[in-house]
Amino acid sequence: MKKKFHTLFFLIILVSTNALAETFLSLKKNKVNVRYGPSFESDIKYVYKKIDLPVKQIDKKENFRRIIDFKNNSGWIHISQLKKNNSVITTDNKILFKKPTAFAKPIAQIQKGRLLIVDKCQKNWCKINSDDFQGWIKTTNLWGLFK
């Protein structure tokens, strides 16, 4: 009985630490280095040049986070270059509505691959900003949002 309890406890810890490791973050600056390894001594793999770009954290080691982006590129970024997620990328063409209902007035068509800043989300809708537009968009086909 004690062995089963320890095995169950270990599995719960393993699952919970993996769940904590996977989260969405956003880039804090317009220029962010992505490295091959979790240290400043590691070579730079590539450089992001898009503030607020959402990335998915898949691992962490000390002050570095291993991330994967919308196009499945991966690498290590220092935590000082990341912030709590506030953006998404559309994976399909979307319609921006005035209110959080499909019966509301359409404001704009959002093209696939567009970066959107999220103000808040409720149920199946998120209030977003996109250049000159502000409105509500359905949460389906958005990358950067855990549902």
N, CA, C and O atoms as a GROMACS GRO file, in nm:
protein
  588
    1MET      N    1   0.083  -0.119   0.000
    1MET     CA    2   0.000   0.000   0.000
    1MET      C    3   0.088   0.126   0.000
    1MET      O    4   0.061   0.222  -0.072
    2LYS      N    5   0.192   0.123   0.082
    2LYS     CA    6   0.281   0.238   0.091
    2LYS      C    7   0.353   0.261  -0.042
    2LYS      O    8   0.375   0.376  -0.081
    3LYS      N    9   0.390   0.154  -0.111
    3LYS     CA   10   0.458   0.164  -0.240
    3LYS      C   11   0.365   0.226  -0.345
    3LYS      O   12   0.408   0.308  -0.425
    4LYS      N   13   0.238   0.187  -0.344
    4LYS     CA   14   0.141   0.244  -0.437
    4LYS      C   15   0.124   0.394  -0.411
    4LYS      O   16   0.114   0.473  -0.504
    5PHE      N   17   0.120   0.430  -0.284
    5PHE     CA   18   0.105   0.571  -0.248
    5PHE      C   19   0.223   0.652  -0.300
    5PHE      O   20   0.204   0.760  -0.357
    6HIS      N   21   0.345   0.602  -0.282
    6HIS     CA   22   0.464   0.672  -0.329
    6HIS      C   23   0.466   0.684  -0.481
    6HIS      O   24   0.503   0.788  -0.535
    7THR      N   25   0.425   0.578  -0.550
    7THR     CA   26   0.419   0.581  -0.696
    7THR      C   27   0.317   0.684  -0.743
    7THR      O   28   0.346   0.762  -0.834
    8LEU      N   29   0.200   0.686  -0.682
    8LEU     CA   30   0.097   0.782  -0.716
    8LEU      C   31   0.144   0.924  -0.688
    8LEU      O   32   0.123   1.014  -0.770
    9PHE      N   33   0.207   0.945  -0.575
    9PHE     CA   34   0.259   1.076  -0.538
    9PHE      C   35   0.362   1.123  -0.641
    9PHE      O   36   0.359   1.239  -0.682
   10PHE      N   37   0.453   1.034  -0.682
   10PHE     CA   38   0.555   1.067  -0.781
   10PHE      C   39   0.491   1.106  -0.914
   10PHE      O   40   0.533   1.203  -0.976
   11LEU      N   41   0.390   1.031  -0.958
   11LEU     CA   42   0.322   1.062  -1.084
   11LEU      C   43   0.252   1.198  -1.079
   11LEU      O   44   0.254   1.273  -1.176
   12ILE      N   45   0.190   1.228  -0.966
   12ILE     CA   46   0.123   1.358  -0.951
   12ILE      C   47   0.224   1.472  -0.959
   12ILE      O   48   0.199   1.572  -1.026
   13ILE      N   49   0.337   1.457  -0.892
   13ILE     CA   50   0.443   1.558  -0.896
   13ILE      C   51   0.496   1.574  -1.038
   13ILE      O   52   0.516   1.686  -1.084
   14LEU      N   53   0.520   1.464  -1.107
   14LEU     CA   54   0.572   1.469  -1.243
   14LEU      C   55   0.476   1.541  -1.336
   14LEU      O   56   0.519   1.627  -1.414
   15VAL      N   57   0.349   1.509  -1.330
   15VAL     CA   58   0.248   1.573  -1.416
   15VAL      C   59   0.236   1.720  -1.382
   15VAL      O   60   0.228   1.803  -1.473
   16SER      N   61   0.234   1.756  -1.255
   16SER     CA   62   0.216   1.897  -1.217
   16SER      C   63   0.337   1.981  -1.256
   16SER      O   64   0.319   2.097  -1.293
   17THR      N   65   0.460   1.927  -1.249
   17THR     CA   66   0.576   2.007  -1.288
   17THR      C   67   0.579   2.027  -1.439
   17THR      O   68   0.621   2.133  -1.485
   18ASN      N   69   0.536   1.929  -1.517
   18ASN     CA   70   0.528   1.948  -1.662
   18ASN      C   71   0.422   2.050  -1.697
   18ASN      O   72   0.442   2.130  -1.788
   19ALA      N   73   0.309   2.048  -1.626
   19ALA     CA   74   0.203   2.144  -1.652
   19ALA      C   75   0.250   2.286  -1.620
   19ALA      O   76   0.215   2.380  -1.690
   20LEU      N   77   0.329   2.301  -1.513
   20LEU     CA   78   0.380   2.433  -1.477
   20LEU      C   79   0.483   2.482  -1.578
   20LEU      O   80   0.494   2.602  -1.601
   21ALA      N   81   0.558   2.391  -1.636
   21ALA     CA   82   0.662   2.430  -1.731
   21ALA      C   83   0.601   2.484  -1.860
   21ALA      O   84   0.658   2.575  -1.920
   22GLU      N   85   0.487   2.431  -1.904
   22GLU     CA   86   0.425   2.476  -2.028
   22GLU      C   87   0.329   2.590  -2.001
   22GLU      O   88   0.225   2.574  -1.937
   23THR      N   89   0.367   2.706  -2.051
   23THR     CA   90   0.284   2.825  -2.038
   23THR      C   91   0.319   2.919  -2.153
   23THR      O   92   0.424   2.905  -2.215
   24PHE      N   93   0.232   3.013  -2.182
   24PHE     CA   94   0.260   3.111  -2.286
   24PHE      C   95   0.315   3.239  -2.223
   24PHE      O   96   0.266   3.285  -2.120
   25LEU      N   97   0.416   3.295  -2.288
   25LEU     CA   98   0.479   3.420  -2.249
   25LEU      C   99   0.486   3.508  -2.374
   25LEU      O  100   0.457   3.462  -2.484
   26SER      N  101   0.524   3.634  -2.356
   26SER     CA  102   0.543   3.726  -2.469
   26SER      C  103   0.680   3.789  -2.459
   26SER      O  104   0.738   3.800  -2.351
   27LEU      N  105   0.733   3.830  -2.574
   27LEU     CA  106   0.861   3.899  -2.576
   27LEU      C  107   0.846   4.040  -2.523
   27LEU      O  108   0.753   4.113  -2.560
   28LYS      N  109   0.937   4.078  -2.435
   28LYS     CA  110   0.929   4.208  -2.368
   28LYS      C  111   0.988   4.321  -2.453
   28LYS      O  112   0.953   4.438  -2.435
   29LYS      N  113   1.078   4.287  -2.546
   29LYS     CA  114   1.149   4.390  -2.622
   29LYS      C  115   1.143   4.363  -2.771
   29LYS      O  116   1.098   4.257  -2.815
   30ASN      N  117   1.190   4.462  -2.850
   30ASN     CA  118   1.192   4.450  -2.996
   30ASN      C  119   1.307   4.365  -3.047
   30ASN      O  120   1.305   4.321  -3.162
   31LYS      N  121   1.407   4.341  -2.963
   31LYS     CA  122   1.520   4.257  -3.003
   31LYS      C  123   1.549   4.160  -2.889
   31LYS      O  124   1.589   4.201  -2.780
   32VAL      N  125   1.529   4.030  -2.916
   32VAL     CA  126   1.549   3.926  -2.814
   32VAL      C  127   1.634   3.814  -2.873
   32VAL      O  128   1.600   3.756  -2.976
   33ASN      N  129   1.746   3.784  -2.806
   33ASN     CA  130   1.834   3.675  -2.849
   33ASN      C  131   1.779   3.541  -2.803
   33ASN      O  132   1.736   3.525  -2.689
   34VAL      N  133   1.782   3.444  -2.894
   34VAL     CA  134   1.746   3.306  -2.862
   34VAL      C  135   1.875   3.225  -2.872
   34VAL      O  136   1.945   3.230  -2.974
   35ARG      N  137   1.905   3.151  -2.766
   35ARG     CA  138   2.033   3.080  -2.758
   35ARG      C  139   2.016   2.929  -2.770
   35ARG      O  140   1.907   2.875  -2.750
   36TYR      N  141   2.128   2.863  -2.803
   36TYR     CA  142   2.129   2.717  -2.813
   36TYR      C  143   2.116   2.650  -2.677
   36TYR      O  144   2.060   2.541  -2.667
   37GLY      N  145   2.165   2.714  -2.574
   37GLY     CA  146   2.162   2.657  -2.440
   37GLY      C  147   2.120   2.760  -2.337
   37GLY      O  148   2.110   2.879  -2.368
   38PRO      N  149   2.096   2.716  -2.213
   38PRO     CA  150   2.046   2.805  -2.108
   38PRO      C  151   2.157   2.883  -2.034
   38PRO      O  152   2.169   2.873  -1.912
   39SER      N  153   2.237   2.959  -2.109
   39SER     CA  154   2.338   3.044  -2.047
   39SER      C  155   2.380   3.152  -2.145
   39SER      O  156   2.360   3.139  -2.266
   40PHE      N  157   2.438   3.260  -2.091
   40PHE     CA  158   2.488   3.368  -2.177
   40PHE      C  159   2.611   3.325  -2.256
   40PHE      O  160   2.647   3.390  -2.354
   41GLU      N  161   2.676   3.218  -2.213
   41GLU     CA  162   2.792   3.167  -2.286
   41GLU      C  163   2.750   3.088  -2.411
   41GLU      O  164   2.832   3.069  -2.501
   42SER      N  165   2.626   3.043  -2.416
   42SER     CA  166   2.576   2.970  -2.534
   42SER      C  167   2.564   3.064  -2.652
   42SER      O  168   2.529   3.181  -2.637
   43ASP      N  169   2.594   3.012  -2.770
   43ASP     CA  170   2.584   3.092  -2.892
   43ASP      C  171   2.440   3.134  -2.920
   43ASP      O  172   2.345   3.067  -2.880
   44ILE      N  173   2.427   3.246  -2.988
   44ILE     CA  174   2.295   3.294  -3.029
   44ILE      C  175   2.251   3.215  -3.151
   44ILE      O  176   2.323   3.205  -3.250
   45LYS      N  177   2.133   3.158  -3.142
   45LYS     CA  178   2.077   3.075  -3.250
   45LYS      C  179   2.007   3.164  -3.353
   45LYS      O  180   2.028   3.147  -3.473
   46TYR      N  181   1.927   3.257  -3.306
   46TYR     CA  182   1.860   3.357  -3.391
   46TYR      C  183   1.810   3.470  -3.302
   46TYR      O  184   1.818   3.461  -3.179
   47VAL      N  185   1.760   3.576  -3.364
   47VAL     CA  186   1.714   3.695  -3.292
   47VAL      C  187   1.570   3.725  -3.333
   47VAL      O  188   1.539   3.734  -3.452
   48TYR      N  189   1.482   3.741  -3.233
   48TYR     CA  190   1.346   3.788  -3.261
   48TYR      C  191   1.349   3.940  -3.267
   48TYR      O  192   1.420   4.004  -3.190
   49LYS      N  193   1.271   3.996  -3.358
   49LYS     CA  194   1.261   4.142  -3.369
   49LYS      C  195   1.115   4.185  -3.370
   49LYS      O  196   1.074   4.266  -3.453
   50LYS      N  197   1.037   4.129  -3.276
   50LYS     CA  198   0.894   4.161  -3.270
   50LYS      C  199   0.848   4.163  -3.125
   50LYS      O  200   0.831   4.057  -3.064
   51ILE      N  201   0.828   4.281  -3.068
   51ILE     CA  202   0.779   4.293  -2.932
   51ILE      C  203   0.640   4.231  -2.922
   51ILE      O  204   0.563   4.235  -3.018
   52ASP      N  205   0.609   4.173  -2.808
   52ASP     CA  206   0.480   4.110  -2.777
   52ASP      C  207   0.455   3.978  -2.850
   52ASP      O  208   0.346   3.923  -2.840
   53LEU      N  209   0.552   3.927  -2.923
   53LEU     CA  210   0.534   3.798  -2.991
   53LEU      C  211   0.511   3.689  -2.887
   53LEU      O  212   0.592   3.674  -2.796
   54PRO      N  213   0.402   3.611  -2.899
   54PRO     CA  214   0.380   3.503  -2.803
   54PRO      C  215   0.473   3.385  -2.828
   54PRO      O  216   0.498   3.348  -2.943
   55VAL      N  217   0.523   3.326  -2.720
   55VAL     CA  218   0.604   3.205  -2.727
   55VAL      C  219   0.556   3.110  -2.618
   55VAL      O  220   0.504   3.153  -2.515
   56LYS      N  221   0.572   2.982  -2.642
   56LYS     CA  222   0.531   2.881  -2.545
   56LYS      C  223   0.654   2.832  -2.469
   56LYS      O  224   0.750   2.784  -2.529
   57GLN      N  225   0.649   2.844  -2.338
   57GLN     CA  226   0.758   2.793  -2.253
   57GLN      C  227   0.740   2.643  -2.240
   57GLN      O  228   0.634   2.595  -2.201
   58ILE      N  229   0.847   2.568  -2.273
   58ILE     CA  230   0.838   2.422  -2.263
   58ILE      C  231   0.934   2.363  -2.160
   58ILE      O  232   0.926   2.245  -2.126
   59ASP      N  233   1.025   2.447  -2.110
   59ASP     CA  234   1.120   2.400  -2.008
   59ASP      C  235   1.180   2.523  -1.941
   59ASP      O  236   1.170   2.634  -1.992
   60LYS      N  237   1.244   2.501  -1.827
   60LYS     CA  238   1.314   2.610  -1.761
   60LYS      C  239   1.435   2.556  -1.688
   60LYS      O  240   1.436   2.444  -1.639
   61LYS      N  241   1.538   2.640  -1.682
   61LYS     CA  242   1.659   2.607  -1.609
   61LYS      C  243   1.715   2.737  -1.555
   61LYS      O  244   1.756   2.825  -1.631
   62GLU      N  245   1.715   2.750  -1.423
   62GLU     CA  246   1.757   2.870  -1.354
   62GLU      C  247   1.682   2.991  -1.411
   62GLU      O  248   1.559   2.995  -1.404
   63ASN      N  249   1.754   3.090  -1.467
   63ASN     CA  250   1.689   3.212  -1.518
   63ASN      C  251   1.663   3.209  -1.668
   63ASN      O  252   1.636   3.313  -1.728
   64PHE      N  253   1.670   3.091  -1.729
   64PHE     CA  254   1.643   3.078  -1.872
   64PHE      C  255   1.519   2.993  -1.894
   64PHE      O  256   1.489   2.903  -1.816
   65ARG      N  257   1.448   3.024  -2.001
   65ARG     CA  258   1.328   2.949  -2.038
   65ARG      C  259   1.346   2.895  -2.179
   65ARG      O  260   1.384   2.968  -2.271
   66ARG      N  261   1.318   2.766  -2.196
   66ARG     CA  262   1.321   2.707  -2.329
   66ARG      C  263   1.184   2.732  -2.390
   66ARG      O  264   1.081   2.702  -2.330
   67ILE      N  265   1.183   2.788  -2.510
   67ILE     CA  266   1.057   2.826  -2.572
   67ILE      C  267   1.044   2.761  -2.710
   67ILE      O  268   1.140   2.713  -2.769
   68ILE      N  269   0.922   2.762  -2.757
   68ILE     CA  270   0.891   2.724  -2.894
   68ILE      C  271   0.796   2.829  -2.948
   68ILE      O  272   0.707   2.875  -2.875
   69ASP      N  273   0.812   2.867  -3.073
   69ASP     CA  274   0.727   2.972  -3.129
   69ASP      C  275   0.621   2.914  -3.222
   69ASP      O  276   0.610   2.792  -3.239
   70PHE      N  277   0.546   3.001  -3.280
   70PHE     CA  278   0.435   2.968  -3.370
   70PHE      C  279   0.479   2.879  -3.487
   70PHE      O  280   0.401   2.798  -3.537
   71LYS      N  281   0.604   2.895  -3.530
   71LYS     CA  282   0.655   2.819  -3.645
   71LYS      C  283   0.742   2.701  -3.601
   71LYS      O  284   0.816   2.645  -3.682
   72ASN      N  285   0.733   2.663  -3.474
   72ASN     CA  286   0.807   2.549  -3.415
   72ASN      C  287   0.958   2.571  -3.403
   72ASN      O  288   1.032   2.474  -3.391
   73ASN      N  289   1.005   2.696  -3.408
   73ASN     CA  290   1.145   2.725  -3.377
   73ASN      C  291   1.160   2.720  -3.227
   73ASN      O  292   1.069   2.761  -3.154
   74SER      N  293   1.273   2.671  -3.178
   74SER     CA  294   1.291   2.662  -3.033
   74SER      C  295   1.430   2.709  -2.993
   74SER      O  296   1.522   2.716  -3.075
   75GLY      N  297   1.444   2.742  -2.865
   75GLY     CA  298   1.571   2.785  -2.810
   75GLY      C  299   1.552   2.836  -2.669
   75GLY      O  300   1.444   2.820  -2.611
   76TRP      N  301   1.656   2.896  -2.613
   76TRP     CA  302   1.655   2.944  -2.475
   76TRP      C  303   1.661   3.096  -2.471
   76TRP      O  304   1.739   3.158  -2.543
   77ILE      N  305   1.576   3.155  -2.386
   77ILE     CA  306   1.570   3.301  -2.368
   77ILE      C  307   1.581   3.331  -2.219
   77ILE      O  308   1.523   3.261  -2.137
   78HIS      N  309   1.658   3.436  -2.186
   78HIS     CA  310   1.667   3.478  -2.046
   78HIS      C  311   1.533   3.535  -2.002
   78HIS      O  312   1.466   3.605  -2.078
   79ILE      N  313   1.495   3.507  -1.879
   79ILE     CA  314   1.365   3.547  -1.825
   79ILE      C  315   1.345   3.699  -1.829
   79ILE      O  316   1.231   3.745  -1.835
   80SER      N  317   1.454   3.777  -1.825
   80SER     CA  318   1.441   3.923  -1.828
   80SER      C  319   1.386   3.974  -1.961
   80SER      O  320   1.343   4.089  -1.970
   81GLN      N  321   1.388   3.891  -2.063
   81GLN     CA  322   1.340   3.930  -2.196
   81GLN      C  323   1.195   3.885  -2.220
   81GLN      O  324   1.141   3.904  -2.330
   82LEU      N  325   1.133   3.825  -2.118
   82LEU     CA  326   0.998   3.770  -2.132
   82LEU      C  327   0.904   3.834  -2.032
   82LEU      O  328   0.946   3.885  -1.928
   83LYS      N  329   0.776   3.832  -2.063
   83LYS     CA  330   0.673   3.884  -1.972
   83LYS      C  331   0.550   3.794  -1.981
   83LYS      O  332   0.539   3.709  -2.069
   84LYS      N  333   0.459   3.815  -1.889
   84LYS     CA  334   0.333   3.742  -1.891
   84LYS      C  335   0.266   3.763  -2.027
   84LYS      O  336   0.268   3.873  -2.082
   85ASN      N  337   0.209   3.657  -2.079
   85ASN     CA  338   0.151   3.664  -2.214
   85ASN      C  339   0.038   3.766  -2.223
   85ASN      O  340  -0.048   3.773  -2.135
   86ASN      N  341   0.041   3.844  -2.329
   86ASN     CA  342  -0.067   3.940  -2.356
   86ASN      C  343  -0.102   3.945  -2.503
   86ASN      O  344  -0.162   4.042  -2.550
   87SER      N  345  -0.065   3.840  -2.577
   87SER     CA  346  -0.087   3.842  -2.722
   87SER      C  347  -0.116   3.703  -2.777
   87SER      O  348  -0.088   3.601  -2.713
   88VAL      N  349  -0.172   3.702  -2.898
   88VAL     CA  350  -0.201   3.578  -2.969
   88VAL      C  351  -0.171   3.600  -3.118
   88VAL      O  352  -0.157   3.713  -3.164
   89ILE      N  353  -0.162   3.489  -3.190
   89ILE     CA  354  -0.148   3.493  -3.335
   89ILE      C  355  -0.264   3.413  -3.394
   89ILE      O  356  -0.294   3.304  -3.347
   90THR      N  357  -0.327   3.468  -3.495
   90THR     CA  358  -0.439   3.398  -3.559
   90THR      C  359  -0.385   3.288  -3.650
   90THR      O  360  -0.291   3.310  -3.726
   91THR      N  361  -0.445   3.170  -3.641
   91THR     CA  362  -0.404   3.059  -3.727
   91THR      C  363  -0.500   3.042  -3.844
   91THR      O  364  -0.486   2.950  -3.924
   92ASP      N  365  -0.597   3.131  -3.853
   92ASP     CA  366  -0.695   3.131  -3.962
   92ASP      C  367  -0.749   3.273  -3.975
   92ASP      O  368  -0.736   3.352  -3.882
   93ASN      N  369  -0.810   3.306  -4.088
   93ASN     CA  370  -0.875   3.436  -4.100
   93ASN      C  371  -0.989   3.445  -4.000
   93ASN      O  372  -1.061   3.348  -3.979
   94LYS      N  373  -1.006   3.562  -3.937
   94LYS     CA  374  -1.105   3.581  -3.831
   94LYS      C  375  -1.183   3.709  -3.856
   94LYS      O  376  -1.140   3.796  -3.932
   95ILE      N  377  -1.298   3.721  -3.791
   95ILE     CA  378  -1.377   3.844  -3.795
   95ILE      C  379  -1.375   3.907  -3.657
   95ILE      O  380  -1.396   3.840  -3.556
   96LEU      N  381  -1.349   4.036  -3.653
   96LEU     CA  382  -1.350   4.114  -3.530
   96LEU      C  383  -1.489   4.174  -3.513
   96LEU      O  384  -1.539   4.242  -3.603
   97PHE      N  385  -1.551   4.150  -3.398
   97PHE     CA  386  -1.687   4.196  -3.371
   97PHE      C  387  -1.688   4.307  -3.267
   97PHE      O  388  -1.596   4.318  -3.186
   98LYS      N  389  -1.794   4.390  -3.269
   98LYS     CA  390  -1.809   4.499  -3.173
   98LYS      C  391  -1.835   4.447  -3.032
   98LYS      O  392  -1.790   4.506  -2.934
   99LYS      N  393  -1.909   4.336  -3.020
   99LYS     CA  394  -1.941   4.275  -2.891
   99LYS      C  395  -1.910   4.125  -2.897
   99LYS      O  396  -1.891   4.071  -3.006
  100PRO      N  397  -1.903   4.057  -2.782
  100PRO     CA  398  -1.868   3.914  -2.781
  100PRO      C  399  -1.984   3.822  -2.820
  100PRO      O  400  -2.028   3.738  -2.741
  101THR      N  401  -2.033   3.840  -2.941
  101THR     CA  402  -2.136   3.753  -2.997
  101THR      C  403  -2.127   3.757  -3.149
  101THR      O  404  -2.094   3.860  -3.207
  102ALA      N  405  -2.156   3.646  -3.212
  102ALA     CA  406  -2.151   3.639  -3.359
  102ALA      C  407  -2.263   3.721  -3.423
  102ALA      O  408  -2.261   3.742  -3.544
  103PHE      N  409  -2.360   3.768  -3.343
  103PHE     CA  410  -2.470   3.850  -3.395
  103PHE      C  411  -2.437   3.999  -3.388
  103PHE      O  412  -2.515   4.082  -3.434
  104ALA      N  413  -2.322   4.033  -3.331
  104ALA     CA  414  -2.280   4.173  -3.319
  104ALA      C  415  -2.230   4.224  -3.455
  104ALA      O  416  -2.206   4.147  -3.548
  105LYS      N  417  -2.215   4.355  -3.462
  105LYS     CA  418  -2.166   4.420  -3.584
  105LYS      C  419  -2.021   4.382  -3.610
  105LYS      O  420  -1.936   4.397  -3.522
  106PRO      N  421  -1.989   4.331  -3.732
  106PRO     CA  422  -1.849   4.302  -3.766
  106PRO      C  423  -1.772   4.433  -3.786
  106PRO      O  424  -1.823   4.527  -3.848
  107ILE      N  425  -1.651   4.439  -3.733
  107ILE     CA  426  -1.569   4.560  -3.743
  107ILE      C  427  -1.463   4.546  -3.851
  107ILE      O  428  -1.442   4.638  -3.930
  108ALA      N  429  -1.395   4.431  -3.854
  108ALA     CA  430  -1.284   4.411  -3.948
  108ALA      C  431  -1.259   4.263  -3.969
  108ALA      O  432  -1.300   4.179  -3.889
  109GLN      N  433  -1.192   4.233  -4.078
  109GLN     CA  434  -1.146   4.097  -4.101
  109GLN      C  435  -0.998   4.092  -4.065
  109GLN      O  436  -0.918   4.174  -4.110
  110ILE      N  437  -0.963   3.995  -3.982
  110ILE     CA  438  -0.825   3.977  -3.936
  110ILE      C  439  -0.764   3.862  -4.015
  110ILE      O  440  -0.819   3.752  -4.020
  111GLN      N  441  -0.650   3.889  -4.077
  111GLN     CA  442  -0.584   3.790  -4.161
  111GLN      C  443  -0.505   3.688  -4.078
  111GLN      O  444  -0.456   3.719  -3.970
  112LYS      N  445  -0.495   3.568  -4.131
  112LYS     CA  446  -0.417   3.460  -4.071
  112LYS      C  447  -0.274   3.509  -4.046
  112LYS      O  448  -0.214   3.574  -4.132
  113GLY      N  449  -0.219   3.475  -3.927
  113GLY     CA  450  -0.082   3.511  -3.894
  113GLY      C  451  -0.068   3.647  -3.827
  113GLY      O  452   0.044   3.689  -3.798
  114ARG      N  453  -0.177   3.716  -3.803
  114ARG     CA  454  -0.175   3.851  -3.743
  114ARG      C  455  -0.150   3.844  -3.593
  114ARG      O  456  -0.209   3.761  -3.524
  115LEU      N  457  -0.063   3.930  -3.543
  115LEU     CA  458  -0.036   3.943  -3.400
  115LEU      C  459  -0.141   4.034  -3.339
  115LEU      O  460  -0.161   4.146  -3.387
  116LEU      N  461  -0.209   3.988  -3.235
  116LEU     CA  462  -0.314   4.064  -3.168
  116LEU      C  463  -0.282   4.079  -3.020
  116LEU      O  464  -0.234   3.984  -2.957
  117ILE      N  465  -0.307   4.196  -2.965
  117ILE     CA  466  -0.287   4.222  -2.822
  117ILE      C  467  -0.419   4.195  -2.750
  117ILE      O  468  -0.523   4.248  -2.788
  118VAL      N  469  -0.414   4.111  -2.647
  118VAL     CA  470  -0.534   4.070  -2.574
  118VAL      C  471  -0.554   4.160  -2.452
  118VAL      O  472  -0.465   4.176  -2.369
  119ASP      N  473  -0.675   4.220  -2.442
  119ASP     CA  474  -0.712   4.298  -2.323
  119ASP      C  475  -0.766   4.206  -2.215
  119ASP      O  476  -0.722   4.212  -2.100
  120LYS      N  477  -0.862   4.122  -2.253
  120LYS     CA  478  -0.922   4.027  -2.158
  120LYS      C  479  -0.995   3.920  -2.237
  120LYS      O  480  -1.024   3.937  -2.355
  121CYS      N  481  -1.024   3.809  -2.168
  121CYS     CA  482  -1.099   3.700  -2.230
  121CYS      C  483  -1.214   3.660  -2.139
  121CYS      O  484  -1.205   3.669  -2.016
  122GLN      N  485  -1.323   3.616  -2.201
  122GLN     CA  486  -1.437   3.562  -2.126
  122GLN      C  487  -1.502   3.455  -2.212
  122GLN      O  488  -1.529   3.476  -2.330
  123LYS      N  489  -1.528   3.343  -2.151
  123LYS     CA  490  -1.586   3.226  -2.220
  123LYS      C  491  -1.511   3.199  -2.350
  123LYS      O  492  -1.391   3.169  -2.345
  124ASN      N  493  -1.575   3.208  -2.464
  124ASN     CA  494  -1.514   3.176  -2.593
  124ASN      C  495  -1.471   3.299  -2.672
  124ASN      O  496  -1.453   3.291  -2.793
  125TRP      N  497  -1.455   3.413  -2.604
  125TRP     CA  498  -1.424   3.539  -2.671
  125TRP      C  499  -1.309   3.611  -2.601
  125TRP      O  500  -1.292   3.599  -2.480
  126CYS      N  501  -1.230   3.686  -2.679
  126CYS     CA  502  -1.127   3.773  -2.625
  126CYS      C  503  -1.142   3.912  -2.683
  126CYS      O  504  -1.168   3.929  -2.802
  127LYS      N  505  -1.126   4.012  -2.598
  127LYS     CA  506  -1.124   4.152  -2.643
  127LYS      C  507  -0.981   4.183  -2.682
  127LYS      O  508  -0.889   4.164  -2.603
  128ILE      N  509  -0.963   4.231  -2.806
  128ILE     CA  510  -0.828   4.252  -2.857
  128ILE      C  511  -0.810   4.391  -2.918
  128ILE      O  512  -0.907   4.461  -2.947
  129ASN      N  513  -0.684   4.427  -2.937
  129ASN     CA  514  -0.646   4.548  -3.009
  129ASN      C  515  -0.563   4.506  -3.129
  129ASN      O  516  -0.478   4.417  -3.119
  130SER      N  517  -0.589   4.570  -3.243
  130SER     CA  518  -0.512   4.544  -3.363
  130SER      C  519  -0.501   4.675  -3.441
  130SER      O  520  -0.595   4.715  -3.509
  131ASP      N  521  -0.387   4.740  -3.431
  131ASP     CA  522  -0.366   4.870  -3.495
  131ASP      C  523  -0.479   4.967  -3.461
  131ASP      O  524  -0.490   5.010  -3.347
  132ASP      N  525  -0.562   5.001  -3.559
  132ASP     CA  526  -0.669   5.100  -3.538
  132ASP      C  527  -0.798   5.039  -3.485
  132ASP      O  528  -0.893   5.112  -3.458
  133PHE      N  529  -0.804   4.907  -3.470
  133PHE     CA  530  -0.928   4.841  -3.432
  133PHE      C  531  -0.922   4.784  -3.291
  133PHE      O  532  -0.818   4.742  -3.242
  134GLN      N  533  -1.038   4.785  -3.226
  134GLN     CA  534  -1.055   4.719  -3.098
  134GLN      C  535  -1.190   4.649  -3.103
  134GLN      O  536  -1.289   4.708  -3.146
  135GLY      N  537  -1.194   4.524  -3.059
  135GLY     CA  538  -1.319   4.449  -3.061
  135GLY      C  539  -1.301   4.310  -3.004
  135GLY      O  540  -1.204   4.282  -2.933
  136TRP      N  541  -1.396   4.225  -3.035
  136TRP     CA  542  -1.401   4.090  -2.979
  136TRP      C  543  -1.380   3.987  -3.090
  136TRP      O  544  -1.429   4.003  -3.202
  137ILE      N  545  -1.307   3.882  -3.055
  137ILE     CA  546  -1.276   3.775  -3.150
  137ILE      C  547  -1.297   3.640  -3.080
  137ILE      O  548  -1.268   3.626  -2.961
  138LYS      N  549  -1.349   3.542  -3.155
  138LYS     CA  550  -1.367   3.408  -3.098
  138LYS      C  551  -1.229   3.346  -3.069
  138LYS      O  552  -1.133   3.372  -3.141
  139THR      N  553  -1.222   3.266  -2.964
  139THR     CA  554  -1.094   3.210  -2.921
  139THR      C  555  -1.048   3.090  -3.004
  139THR      O  556  -0.938   3.040  -2.983
  140THR      N  557  -1.130   3.042  -3.096
  140THR     CA  558  -1.087   2.932  -3.181
  140THR      C  559  -0.980   2.981  -3.280
  140THR      O  560  -0.983   3.096  -3.323
  141ASN      N  561  -0.888   2.896  -3.313
  141ASN     CA  562  -0.782   2.925  -3.409
  141ASN      C  563  -0.693   3.042  -3.367
  141ASN      O  564  -0.655   3.125  -3.450
  142LEU      N  565  -0.660   3.047  -3.239
  142LEU     CA  566  -0.565   3.144  -3.187
  142LEU      C  567  -0.449   3.071  -3.123
  142LEU      O  568  -0.470   2.980  -3.043
  143TRP      N  569  -0.326   3.109  -3.158
  143TRP     CA  570  -0.207   3.048  -3.097
  143TRP      C  571  -0.153   3.144  -2.992
  143TRP      O  572  -0.131   3.262  -3.020
  144GLY      N  573  -0.133   3.092  -2.871
  144GLY     CA  574  -0.082   3.174  -2.763
  144GLY      C  575  -0.180   3.183  -2.647
  144GLY      O  576  -0.161   3.261  -2.554
  145LEU      N  577  -0.283   3.102  -2.655
  145LEU     CA  578  -0.391   3.109  -2.554
  145LEU      C  579  -0.423   2.969  -2.508
  145LEU      O  580  -0.462   2.884  -2.589
  146PHE      N  581  -0.405   2.943  -2.376
  146PHE     CA  582  -0.448   2.816  -2.322
  146PHE      C  583  -0.597   2.824  -2.294
  146PHE      O  584  -0.644   2.922  -2.236
  147LYS      N  585  -0.670   2.722  -2.333
  147LYS     CA  586  -0.815   2.723  -2.309
  147LYS      C  587  -0.850   2.621  -2.206
  147LYS      O  588  -0.967   2.606  -2.172
   0.00000   0.00000   0.00000
